[in-house]
Amino acid sequence: MQNYFLRHNNVAYYHILVIINTIILHKREFLQDIPSPVQILISTTLVTMIVFLETLLLGIIYPTAFLPNVANGLPQTRRIPEILAQIKQQHDQKQLKIGVTSLTPIQGKDVPAPDDDSTENDVDVLSFDQILDHFSTDTKQDGKTFKQRYFYTSRYVKKIESNGKDEKRPTAAFLCVGGEGPSMDATALTNSVHCTGDMIELADKLFSDFDWNIHLFALEHRYYGESVPTSEINMHDNDLPGYLRGNSDSSADGNGDDDGGNVNIDFTYLSSRQAVKDIVNFVQSEEAKSHIALNEDAADHVKWITFGGSYPGMLSAWSRLLHPDVIHGSVSNSSPLQAKLDFQEYHERVGYDLAYEFIGGSDECRRIVLEGHAQVVEILDTVVGVDGDGKESEDEDGLDKLATLFNVCGGADSLRVSSRNREVFVGDGLIGIPAQSNDPSCEEEMCNIKGLCEAVLNEQNTDTSQSSMEILAKISSAQIGGCMNVDYQQYVDYFGTPTLENSNDRSWLYQTCNEFGFYQTCNLDSECPYGKGYHDVSRDLAECQLWYGISPENVEKNVQSSLEYYGGWDLTPENASSFEQNRFSGQKRILFVTGDVDPWTELAVTGKKGNKDHPTFSVKGASHHFWTHEIEDTDGKEINTARSIIYNTVFEWLWSTDDEITHGEFSIS
């Protein structure tokens, strides 16, 4: 893997950064006789200086660069017609591998098998005995464990005896936090959507340019991939992982209050609270220490930095917040720490992105999309008495027109038979809008906001007599390629039946019901660009009841409980009084990086929203944690500046032994 700075052609730029970073990394030698308050002032000035210079230099060298490839991450709305079309296609191919509603939907290319000389071959795929229930008060549960996968490489470690120097190299451990999908494999420590552009590239830089040893780890999240606890109460289904086996002995949320719905699954030990404890227990485990001890005398004193994007970014931040004695610092990318039941702001941000000129949007594009949906809603609103009771519509011609125009599978009857089908049709969009996944450098048709808006405006210019609804119908046809399946019951049945193919998605859907909400609605009083009033939170709450036996009342309580437990974007946990000193130290070394196109930024710590005691950075024109991807030649100055801020902030953390740390919001004008 090439060093980050060597990718830049400007030699002067490289040497300037090396000089400044050397000053920062060795500042203690220069400042040891200066009073502490002055040291803090000088440290703050140095970090500010390097961020400014890197921003300036990147702007000079790359004034017209593009942003990088699309990032996968927190759950963007997958329109149900798209989901059903993908299920059908992949069933036909006997190759199900969808990422439907998880925070990190599968998209893009399959990861190729590594060549013999690939760096993937230096990654060890291992497992250790993780505690099953970190919060157990039941003596019967004490000592129970499950196999949790982790990944390790010593690629950026030079053994002491081969160093050729008397003094030891400074050492740190970086942990890439796993989340909801796609499942981790050895590429997590080589090149994946998880932690490449920030964690791995920083390790490369520290090792190559500053003689550091960096131990790289990645930890798979429980109930995802292969890190699945088994269930003792249903061992007869031995062909399935434990959490796919039905749990008939208790309700899905573990409180025994609910009627189990269609399918009860043993998700008892799936939660972010358990996952945060998993991180801490892993860092303190003999397995993790043994890797470091092979090259170091005192593994207990090595500083750990956690990295994550999306939901793993939330876990990364929380592991530092709640356990500052174990986790030295955290980089939290695109992480919505403010759990919310009814997340209507998601689609509102999607609508605003349509008019964001910096990424190719326009007011006219947004107007056509809004107007087209409003025209469809006007027709649907005339339909009465068709909630499956067989009554006739007052506007049969209107339904027939819509079904024909948008090529609805099954024709008007599919819209007539169920109000849920009509919600599926228009509530999450007649067309797909790639806001969260916006990739300015992609080449496929309508793969980003710019391409979509160009297609919309081209249709308008081709035939000025077309209505906005008719324009959207043509866009929809080009996106789907076949008929639009609006069969809500088929969708419910698919996710109500646990399989190996939908296991990751079902795990994440359970977590939304049990912890976070995050339901992306299109309410009447919102600025949603879709069919307003055709997706309210009642639909999502009904799915929680149906799939997991968690009642609407309990879903609401669960979201509130998560807010209180972690403190939301204010980062004030409910039990702060019991660890007042740790609370404040835990807050001080967490860096939040967000993209201003990303709908999930609406729930993230940004400096303007949430706690203001942290370094934050908003990446102009970027969507969901783009900067964690592999560095590409097409990466623009905004993305490169974000990476530089991450690198230099972590540099400062690694050399700090107390809580001296720069605060405040970095911004690019």
VMD Tcl script that draws the C-alpha trace (Angstrom):
set ca {
  {0.00 0.00 0.00}
  {1.49 3.29 -1.03}
  {2.05 5.98 1.54}
  {-0.62 8.68 1.54}
  {1.69 11.63 1.02}
  {3.67 9.91 -1.74}
  {0.48 9.86 -3.78}
  {0.77 13.61 -4.19}
  {2.99 14.79 -7.01}
  {4.01 18.02 -5.32}
  {7.34 17.30 -3.59}
  {7.40 20.63 -1.77}
  {3.99 19.86 -0.29}
  {5.22 16.52 1.01}
  {8.30 17.99 2.69}
  {6.37 20.86 4.29}
  {3.93 18.40 5.86}
  {6.71 16.14 7.09}
  {8.45 19.08 8.78}
  {5.28 20.31 10.46}
  {4.25 16.84 11.57}
  {7.74 16.18 12.95}
  {7.47 19.32 15.08}
  {4.09 18.20 16.39}
  {5.12 14.63 17.07}
  {8.24 15.67 18.97}
  {6.86 18.77 20.64}
  {7.36 17.36 24.13}
  {11.11 17.41 23.70}
  {10.89 21.12 22.92}
  {8.27 22.02 25.52}
  {9.21 19.94 28.56}
  {10.52 22.95 30.51}
  {7.60 25.23 29.64}
  {4.60 25.58 32.01}
  {1.64 23.34 31.15}
  {-0.84 26.11 30.16}
  {1.67 27.45 27.65}
  {2.27 23.92 26.29}
  {-1.45 23.56 25.64}
  {-1.55 26.91 23.83}
  {1.42 25.97 21.65}
  {-0.06 22.52 20.92}
  {-3.34 24.09 19.84}
  {-1.50 26.54 17.59}
  {0.56 23.78 15.93}
  {-2.47 21.63 15.11}
  {-4.38 24.64 13.80}
  {-1.34 25.59 11.68}
  {-1.06 22.20 10.00}
  {-4.80 21.99 9.28}
  {-4.69 25.46 7.72}
  {-1.58 24.73 5.64}
  {-2.84 21.35 4.44}
  {-6.18 22.89 3.50}
  {-4.43 25.69 1.62}
  {-1.98 23.38 -0.15}
  {-4.65 20.86 -1.09}
  {-6.75 23.68 -2.51}
  {-3.82 24.91 -4.60}
  {-2.85 21.49 -5.89}
  {-6.36 20.11 -6.48}
  {-8.66 23.05 -7.21}
  {-10.91 21.05 -9.56}
  {-10.68 17.53 -8.10}
  {-13.68 15.31 -7.69}
  {-14.93 13.60 -4.55}
  {-14.18 9.88 -4.10}
  {-16.22 6.82 -4.73}
  {-19.51 6.18 -2.96}
  {-19.49 5.09 0.67}
  {-21.71 2.42 2.09}
  {-23.23 3.07 5.44}
  {-26.23 3.90 7.65}
  {-29.60 2.86 6.35}
  {-30.65 4.78 3.32}
  {-34.21 4.06 2.30}
  {-34.35 1.20 -0.16}
  {-37.67 1.56 -1.95}
  {-39.70 -1.62 -1.49}
  {-40.22 -2.05 -5.26}
  {-36.42 -2.07 -5.63}
  {-36.09 -4.58 -2.79}
  {-38.68 -6.91 -4.29}
  {-37.13 -6.64 -7.75}
  {-33.73 -7.51 -6.30}
  {-35.11 -10.44 -4.33}
  {-36.73 -11.83 -7.48}
  {-33.62 -11.35 -9.58}
  {-31.33 -12.94 -7.04}
  {-33.70 -15.80 -6.37}
  {-33.78 -16.43 -10.10}
  {-30.01 -16.47 -10.10}
  {-29.99 -18.61 -6.92}
  {-27.64 -16.03 -5.48}
  {-29.18 -14.04 -2.65}
  {-26.80 -11.49 -1.18}
  {-28.85 -8.38 -0.59}
  {-28.33 -5.58 1.87}
  {-31.83 -4.23 1.94}
  {-32.39 -1.97 4.89}
  {-29.18 -2.32 6.85}
  {-27.04 0.70 7.59}
  {-24.56 -0.44 5.00}
  {-26.47 -1.71 1.96}
  {-24.51 -3.86 -0.45}
  {-23.79 -2.02 -3.65}
  {-21.00 -1.79 -6.18}
  {-18.52 -4.48 -7.03}
  {-17.84 -7.85 -5.47}
  {-14.51 -8.05 -3.70}
  {-12.13 -10.11 -5.87}
  {-10.18 -13.00 -4.47}
  {-6.73 -11.87 -3.35}
  {-3.69 -12.47 -5.49}
  {-0.81 -14.40 -3.99}
  {1.04 -11.16 -3.27}
  {-2.03 -9.34 -1.95}
  {-1.74 -7.61 1.42}
  {-4.90 -9.48 2.36}
  {-2.70 -12.52 2.88}
  {-1.03 -10.85 5.87}
  {-4.35 -10.58 7.73}
  {-5.08 -13.24 10.33}
  {-8.76 -14.26 10.64}
  {-9.22 -15.33 14.25}
  {-11.80 -15.67 17.00}
  {-11.89 -15.52 20.76}
  {-14.34 -16.34 23.53}
  {-16.50 -13.26 24.03}
  {-18.74 -12.88 27.06}
  {-22.33 -13.62 26.06}
  {-24.04 -11.23 28.48}
  {-21.97 -8.41 29.94}
  {-24.90 -7.28 32.10}
  {-25.95 -10.63 33.54}
  {-27.09 -10.88 37.13}
  {-28.03 -14.50 36.59}
  {-25.42 -16.90 37.92}
  {-26.52 -19.41 35.28}
  {-25.36 -17.03 32.56}
  {-22.03 -16.22 34.18}
  {-19.16 -17.67 32.22}
  {-21.14 -18.28 29.03}
  {-19.33 -17.18 25.89}
  {-19.58 -17.25 22.12}
  {-16.99 -17.16 19.37}
  {-16.48 -13.63 18.09}
  {-14.37 -13.08 14.99}
  {-11.59 -10.55 14.80}
  {-8.91 -9.69 12.28}
  {-5.29 -8.72 12.89}
  {-2.24 -7.68 10.92}
  {1.29 -6.73 11.96}
  {1.90 -5.14 8.56}
  {2.86 -1.86 10.21}
  {4.96 -3.34 13.00}
  {8.75 -3.70 13.01}
  {10.15 -6.05 15.62}
  {12.48 -4.52 18.18}
  {15.40 -6.76 17.35}
  {15.24 -5.85 13.64}
  {14.89 -2.15 14.21}
  {18.59 -1.44 14.17}
  {18.16 1.14 16.94}
  {18.61 1.01 20.67}
  {15.38 2.85 21.46}
  {11.97 1.27 21.00}
  {9.52 2.52 18.45}
  {6.38 4.25 19.80}
  {3.44 1.89 19.52}
  {-0.34 2.13 19.22}
  {-3.25 -0.16 18.39}
  {-5.99 0.82 15.94}
  {-9.36 -0.95 16.01}
  {-11.82 -0.90 13.11}
  {-15.23 -1.37 14.71}
  {-17.61 -3.74 12.96}
  {-21.29 -3.06 12.46}
  {-24.41 -4.07 10.61}
  {-23.01 -4.93 7.22}
  {-21.68 -5.92 4.83}
  {-20.10 -8.69 6.85}
  {-16.44 -8.27 7.69}
  {-13.70 -10.32 6.15}
  {-9.93 -9.98 5.75}
  {-10.40 -6.98 3.44}
  {-11.41 -4.94 6.50}
  {-7.67 -4.47 7.09}
  {-6.66 -4.06 3.45}
  {-9.27 -2.26 1.38}
  {-12.97 -2.06 2.19}
  {-15.67 0.48 2.96}
  {-14.93 0.15 6.66}
  {-11.70 1.91 7.66}
  {-9.35 2.22 4.69}
  {-9.05 5.94 4.01}
  {-8.68 6.94 7.63}
  {-7.34 4.13 9.85}
  {-5.23 2.06 7.46}
  {-3.75 5.03 5.63}
  {-2.86 6.69 8.92}
  {-1.17 3.50 10.12}
  {0.82 3.42 6.88}
  {1.92 7.02 7.34}
  {2.93 6.61 10.98}
  {4.89 3.46 10.20}
  {6.62 4.71 7.05}
  {7.34 8.32 7.92}
  {7.53 8.49 11.70}
  {8.84 5.09 12.81}
  {5.76 4.03 14.73}
  {4.50 0.49 15.25}
  {0.76 0.27 14.60}
  {-1.11 -2.94 15.36}
  {-4.28 -3.13 13.24}
  {-7.38 -4.96 14.45}
  {-10.98 -5.26 13.26}
  {-13.78 -6.70 15.39}
  {-16.93 -8.23 13.92}
  {-20.21 -7.21 15.57}
  {-22.16 -9.88 17.42}
  {-25.11 -11.34 15.46}
  {-23.56 -10.28 12.14}
  {-21.41 -12.29 9.78}
  {-20.07 -15.35 11.60}
  {-20.04 -13.93 15.14}
  {-23.33 -15.50 16.11}
  {-24.23 -16.69 19.60}
  {-25.92 -20.08 19.66}
  {-29.18 -20.76 21.43}
  {-29.35 -23.65 23.88}
  {-33.15 -23.66 23.89}
  {-33.48 -24.63 20.22}
  {-30.53 -26.81 19.34}
  {-32.63 -29.05 17.11}
  {-32.23 -26.73 14.11}
  {-28.54 -27.43 13.79}
  {-28.36 -26.28 10.20}
  {-29.00 -22.67 11.20}
  {-26.97 -20.23 13.31}
  {-28.35 -19.92 16.80}
  {-30.04 -16.58 16.40}
  {-32.06 -17.87 13.42}
  {-33.68 -20.51 15.56}
  {-37.12 -19.65 16.85}
  {-37.33 -18.73 20.53}
  {-40.70 -19.94 21.76}
  {-39.90 -19.49 25.43}
  {-39.88 -15.69 25.61}
  {-40.92 -12.61 23.68}
  {-38.51 -11.09 21.21}
  {-37.65 -8.06 23.32}
  {-37.02 -10.15 26.39}
  {-39.59 -8.47 28.65}
  {-42.34 -11.07 28.27}
  {-45.03 -8.44 27.74}
  {-45.74 -8.84 24.05}
  {-47.63 -11.29 21.92}
  {-44.77 -12.74 19.82}
  {-46.01 -11.73 16.37}
  {-45.42 -14.07 13.43}
  {-41.86 -15.09 14.22}
  {-40.00 -14.94 17.52}
  {-36.21 -14.97 17.18}
  {-33.59 -15.27 19.88}
  {-32.07 -11.79 19.65}
  {-31.78 -11.62 23.42}
  {-28.12 -10.62 23.44}
  {-28.14 -8.30 20.43}
  {-27.72 -4.64 21.39}
  {-25.30 -1.77 21.00}
  {-24.74 -1.85 24.76}
  {-23.46 -5.40 24.52}
  {-21.41 -4.41 21.44}
  {-19.68 -1.54 23.28}
  {-18.79 -3.95 26.08}
  {-17.55 -6.39 23.43}
  {-15.09 -3.75 22.22}
  {-13.79 -3.05 25.71}
  {-13.52 -6.73 26.61}
  {-11.67 -7.46 23.37}
  {-9.16 -4.65 23.92}
  {-8.46 -6.02 27.40}
  {-8.39 -9.66 26.29}
  {-5.30 -11.83 26.41}
  {-5.74 -12.52 22.70}
  {-5.40 -8.86 21.76}
  {-2.54 -8.32 24.18}
  {-0.70 -11.38 22.89}
  {-0.38 -9.89 19.40}
  {1.08 -6.69 20.78}
  {3.30 -8.46 23.32}
  {5.14 -10.26 20.53}
  {6.81 -6.95 19.76}
  {6.38 -4.90 22.93}
  {7.33 -5.33 26.56}
  {4.20 -3.72 28.02}
  {1.07 -4.38 25.97}
  {-1.05 -2.97 28.81}
  {0.27 0.53 28.17}
  {-0.35 0.67 24.41}
  {-2.93 3.29 23.46}
  {-6.01 2.14 21.54}
  {-7.81 4.31 19.00}
  {-11.17 3.17 17.62}
  {-12.43 3.97 14.11}
  {-15.86 3.54 12.60}
  {-18.36 4.95 10.14}
  {-22.17 4.93 10.40}
  {-23.41 2.66 13.19}
  {-19.81 1.49 13.87}
  {-18.99 5.19 14.23}
  {-21.60 5.38 16.96}
  {-20.02 2.40 18.72}
  {-16.57 3.91 18.30}
  {-17.66 7.13 20.02}
  {-19.55 5.36 22.78}
  {-16.64 3.05 23.59}
  {-14.48 6.11 24.31}
  {-17.27 8.04 26.02}
  {-18.18 5.28 28.46}
  {-14.74 3.66 28.84}
  {-12.08 6.39 28.63}
  {-9.78 4.33 30.85}
  {-9.58 1.68 28.09}
  {-10.07 3.57 24.81}
  {-7.64 6.47 24.36}
  {-9.46 8.15 21.46}
  {-12.18 7.68 18.89}
  {-12.79 8.71 15.29}
  {-16.53 8.70 14.63}
  {-17.56 9.18 10.98}
  {-21.12 9.95 9.83}
  {-22.60 8.71 13.08}
  {-26.15 9.71 14.12}
  {-25.85 9.61 17.90}
  {-29.28 11.18 18.42}
  {-31.61 8.17 18.26}
  {-35.03 9.21 16.97}
  {-38.23 7.28 16.42}
  {-39.73 9.36 13.60}
  {-36.80 10.50 11.46}
  {-38.61 12.65 8.90}
  {-35.53 14.86 8.54}
  {-33.88 12.11 6.49}
  {-36.14 12.59 3.47}
  {-36.21 16.33 4.00}
  {-32.43 16.39 3.54}
  {-32.85 14.23 0.40}
  {-35.18 16.91 -0.96}
  {-32.72 19.68 -0.18}
  {-29.93 17.73 -1.88}
  {-31.92 17.80 -5.12}
  {-31.43 21.58 -5.16}
  {-27.79 21.56 -3.95}
  {-25.93 23.13 -6.88}
  {-22.48 22.13 -5.60}
  {-23.31 18.47 -6.32}
  {-25.27 19.09 -9.53}
  {-28.75 19.69 -8.15}
  {-31.08 22.57 -9.02}
  {-34.26 24.24 -7.82}
  {-36.02 23.13 -11.01}
  {-35.04 19.50 -10.48}
  {-36.41 19.60 -6.95}
  {-39.60 21.34 -8.12}
  {-40.33 18.65 -10.72}
  {-39.80 15.82 -8.22}
  {-42.03 17.44 -5.61}
  {-44.71 18.36 -8.12}
  {-44.73 14.92 -9.72}
  {-45.32 13.22 -6.39}
  {-48.00 15.75 -5.48}
  {-49.84 14.98 -8.73}
  {-49.82 11.26 -7.95}
  {-51.00 11.88 -4.38}
  {-53.88 13.99 -5.69}
  {-55.12 11.00 -7.69}
  {-54.61 8.51 -4.87}
  {-56.39 10.75 -2.38}
  {-59.59 10.37 -4.40}
  {-59.55 6.61 -3.78}
  {-61.86 5.56 -0.95}
  {-63.06 2.28 0.53}
  {-60.38 0.09 -1.01}
  {-58.53 -1.23 2.06}
  {-58.96 -4.79 0.89}
  {-62.74 -4.80 1.23}
  {-63.37 -5.05 -2.49}
  {-65.27 -1.79 -2.85}
  {-64.99 0.17 -6.06}
  {-62.81 3.25 -6.38}
  {-64.42 6.62 -7.06}
  {-61.71 7.25 -9.65}
  {-61.14 4.02 -11.51}
  {-59.66 5.87 -14.46}
  {-57.13 7.57 -12.16}
  {-55.85 4.30 -10.72}
  {-55.67 2.71 -14.14}
  {-53.75 5.71 -15.42}
  {-51.21 5.54 -12.58}
  {-50.76 1.77 -12.87}
  {-50.19 2.03 -16.62}
  {-47.99 5.09 -16.44}
  {-45.65 3.58 -13.83}
  {-45.96 -0.02 -15.10}
  {-47.19 -1.38 -11.76}
  {-46.99 -5.17 -11.53}
  {-50.54 -6.51 -11.45}
  {-51.99 -3.27 -12.76}
  {-54.48 -1.08 -10.92}
  {-55.65 -4.02 -8.80}
  {-52.32 -3.96 -6.97}
  {-52.99 -0.38 -5.93}
  {-56.65 -1.02 -5.23}
  {-56.28 -4.03 -2.96}
  {-54.37 -2.47 -0.08}
  {-53.55 0.94 1.37}
  {-50.10 -0.44 2.24}
  {-49.47 -1.12 -1.45}
  {-50.31 2.50 -2.23}
  {-47.91 3.61 0.50}
  {-45.20 1.44 -1.02}
  {-45.94 3.01 -4.40}
  {-45.49 6.64 -3.45}
  {-44.49 6.97 0.23}
  {-40.77 6.26 -0.22}
  {-40.47 7.74 -3.67}
  {-41.66 7.01 -7.17}
  {-38.00 7.22 -8.14}
  {-34.76 6.46 -6.35}
  {-32.77 9.53 -5.26}
  {-29.09 8.70 -4.54}
  {-28.51 11.27 -1.79}
  {-26.86 9.15 0.89}
  {-24.89 7.25 -1.74}
  {-24.18 10.29 -3.96}
  {-20.96 9.67 -5.88}
  {-19.85 12.60 -8.05}
  {-17.32 10.46 -9.95}
  {-19.58 7.51 -10.79}
  {-20.25 6.73 -14.43}
  {-23.52 4.78 -14.40}
  {-26.69 6.48 -15.56}
  {-28.43 8.48 -12.80}
  {-25.99 7.14 -10.18}
  {-25.71 10.51 -8.44}
  {-27.71 13.69 -7.87}
  {-26.14 15.38 -10.88}
  {-26.97 12.49 -13.22}
  {-30.51 12.16 -11.88}
  {-31.26 15.87 -12.22}
  {-29.78 15.95 -15.71}
  {-32.09 13.08 -16.71}
  {-35.10 14.85 -15.18}
  {-34.36 18.13 -16.95}
  {-33.58 16.38 -20.24}
  {-37.01 14.74 -20.14}
  {-38.60 18.10 -19.47}
  {-36.80 19.70 -22.40}
  {-37.56 16.81 -24.74}
  {-41.30 17.24 -24.36}
  {-42.42 20.42 -22.63}
  {-46.04 19.25 -22.66}
  {-45.27 16.45 -20.20}
  {-46.48 16.72 -16.64}
  {-44.01 16.30 -13.80}
  {-45.72 12.99 -12.99}
  {-45.07 11.74 -16.51}
  {-41.41 12.76 -16.27}
  {-41.03 10.77 -13.05}
  {-42.69 7.75 -14.69}
  {-39.99 7.70 -17.37}
  {-37.24 8.07 -14.77}
  {-38.77 5.23 -12.74}
  {-38.94 2.96 -15.78}
  {-35.27 3.58 -16.54}
  {-34.27 2.85 -12.94}
  {-36.32 -0.33 -12.36}
  {-36.16 -1.79 -15.85}
  {-39.33 -3.87 -15.44}
  {-42.68 -3.57 -13.75}
  {-42.88 -1.89 -10.34}
  {-43.72 -4.44 -7.63}
  {-45.70 -2.80 -4.81}
  {-46.73 -6.01 -3.02}
  {-46.22 -5.05 0.61}
  {-47.24 -8.50 1.86}
  {-44.43 -10.12 -0.14}
  {-41.98 -7.74 1.52}
  {-43.38 -8.52 4.99}
  {-43.25 -12.26 4.35}
  {-39.64 -12.14 3.20}
  {-38.35 -10.38 6.29}
  {-40.70 -12.31 8.56}
  {-38.98 -15.56 7.62}
  {-35.42 -15.89 8.96}
  {-32.92 -17.18 6.42}
  {-29.19 -17.08 5.99}
  {-29.67 -14.58 3.18}
  {-31.60 -11.99 5.18}
  {-29.89 -12.59 8.53}
  {-27.83 -9.39 8.66}
  {-30.81 -7.33 7.58}
  {-33.07 -8.91 10.20}
  {-30.47 -8.24 12.87}
  {-30.36 -4.56 11.98}
  {-34.14 -4.26 11.69}
  {-34.36 -5.74 15.19}
  {-31.94 -3.13 16.51}
  {-34.05 -0.33 15.08}
  {-37.05 -1.73 16.96}
  {-35.11 -2.46 20.13}
  {-32.89 0.64 20.32}
  {-32.86 3.39 17.74}
  {-35.98 3.88 15.62}
  {-34.47 5.85 12.72}
  {-37.68 5.36 10.72}
  {-37.49 7.47 7.59}
  {-41.01 8.81 7.20}
  {-42.80 11.14 4.79}
  {-45.32 12.97 6.95}
  {-47.93 15.46 5.83}
  {-46.27 18.33 7.71}
  {-42.77 17.56 6.44}
  {-40.61 18.81 3.56}
  {-40.32 15.26 2.21}
  {-40.05 15.23 -1.61}
  {-42.20 12.10 -1.94}
  {-45.88 11.31 -1.32}
  {-46.55 13.27 1.85}
  {-48.74 11.37 4.28}
  {-48.04 8.03 2.60}
  {-45.39 6.81 5.02}
  {-45.93 7.57 8.66}
  {-44.24 5.81 11.52}
  {-47.19 3.49 12.16}
  {-46.05 1.24 9.31}
  {-42.59 0.74 10.83}
  {-44.06 0.17 14.28}
  {-46.40 -2.46 12.87}
  {-43.40 -4.26 11.38}
  {-41.67 -4.33 14.78}
  {-44.75 -5.98 16.26}
  {-45.14 -8.40 13.38}
  {-41.50 -9.48 12.98}
  {-40.20 -9.32 16.55}
  {-43.21 -9.06 18.84}
  {-42.14 -5.61 20.07}
  {-45.16 -3.38 20.62}
  {-45.30 0.24 19.39}
  {-45.23 1.43 23.00}
  {-42.09 -0.54 23.70}
  {-40.36 0.66 20.54}
  {-40.89 4.24 21.70}
  {-39.62 3.37 25.18}
  {-36.59 1.63 23.70}
  {-35.57 4.70 21.70}
  {-35.92 6.92 24.75}
  {-33.90 4.44 26.80}
  {-31.06 4.60 24.26}
  {-31.08 8.39 24.37}
  {-30.84 8.35 28.14}
  {-28.22 5.62 28.30}
  {-25.78 7.27 25.88}
  {-26.86 10.89 26.24}
  {-27.70 11.40 22.56}
  {-25.72 14.04 20.72}
  {-25.18 15.90 24.00}
  {-23.03 12.95 25.17}
  {-24.36 13.07 28.73}
  {-25.08 9.47 29.80}
  {-27.82 8.95 32.36}
  {-25.40 7.60 34.98}
  {-22.94 10.47 34.52}
  {-23.09 11.36 38.19}
  {-21.61 7.99 39.12}
  {-18.51 8.55 37.04}
  {-18.28 12.32 36.81}
  {-14.53 12.45 36.19}
  {-14.58 9.73 33.56}
  {-17.53 11.37 31.85}
  {-15.58 14.53 31.10}
  {-12.35 12.77 30.15}
  {-14.35 10.37 28.01}
  {-15.77 13.23 26.02}
  {-12.51 14.92 25.18}
  {-10.90 12.66 22.60}
  {-13.71 11.99 20.12}
  {-13.54 13.42 16.60}
  {-16.78 13.69 14.61}
  {-16.61 13.96 10.81}
  {-19.76 14.35 8.69}
  {-20.74 15.04 5.08}
  {-23.11 17.91 4.32}
  {-24.97 15.88 1.66}
  {-25.55 12.92 4.00}
  {-29.11 12.75 5.41}
  {-27.72 11.10 8.55}
  {-25.87 14.29 9.43}
  {-29.24 15.56 10.69}
  {-28.74 13.36 13.80}
  {-24.96 13.71 14.15}
  {-22.70 15.82 16.33}
  {-21.65 18.67 14.04}
  {-20.54 21.51 16.30}
  {-23.78 23.28 15.45}
  {-25.87 20.38 16.73}
  {-25.16 18.49 19.90}
  {-22.16 18.71 22.20}
  {-19.78 21.53 21.29}
  {-16.75 20.30 23.27}
  {-15.41 18.15 20.45}
  {-13.41 18.66 17.28}
  {-15.86 18.32 14.38}
  {-15.52 18.66 10.65}
  {-18.16 18.97 7.94}
  {-17.05 17.80 4.50}
  {-18.60 19.96 1.79}
  {-20.22 18.02 -1.03}
  {-19.64 14.63 0.62}
  {-22.18 12.03 1.58}
  {-21.88 9.04 3.89}
  {-18.27 8.64 5.21}
  {-16.67 8.88 1.74}
  {-13.31 9.61 3.33}
  {-13.04 6.14 4.92}
  {-12.78 4.54 1.47}
  {-9.59 3.76 -0.37}
  {-7.70 6.84 -1.51}
  {-8.25 7.51 -5.21}
  {-6.81 9.96 -7.71}
  {-10.29 11.45 -8.08}
  {-10.49 12.42 -4.41}
  {-11.03 16.15 -4.01}
  {-9.57 18.69 -1.65}
  {-12.55 18.48 0.72}
  {-12.05 14.74 1.22}
  {-8.27 15.03 1.52}
  {-8.65 17.81 4.08}
  {-11.00 15.63 6.12}
  {-8.41 12.85 6.15}
  {-5.66 15.31 7.12}
  {-7.73 16.52 10.05}
  {-8.27 12.93 11.19}
  {-4.57 12.13 10.84}
  {-3.33 15.18 12.72}
  {-5.94 14.95 15.46}
  {-5.00 11.34 16.14}
  {-1.28 12.32 16.05}
  {-1.96 14.74 18.88}
  {-3.93 12.17 20.85}
  {-1.19 9.56 20.61}
  {1.36 11.90 22.13}
  {-0.94 13.20 24.85}
  {-0.81 11.66 28.32}
  {-3.54 13.84 29.80}
  {-6.63 15.55 28.44}
  {-4.94 18.36 26.59}
  {-6.73 18.43 23.27}
  {-7.84 21.01 20.78}
  {-11.57 21.66 20.54}
  {-13.86 23.41 18.13}
  {-15.18 23.11 14.60}
  {-12.94 23.04 11.54}
  {-14.60 24.32 8.38}
  {-13.80 24.92 4.73}
  {-15.14 28.08 3.18}
}
mol new
graphics top color blue
foreach p $ca { graphics top sphere $p radius 0.5 }
foreach p [lrange $ca 0 end-1] q [lrange $ca 1 end] { graphics top cylinder $p $q radius 0.2 }
display resetview
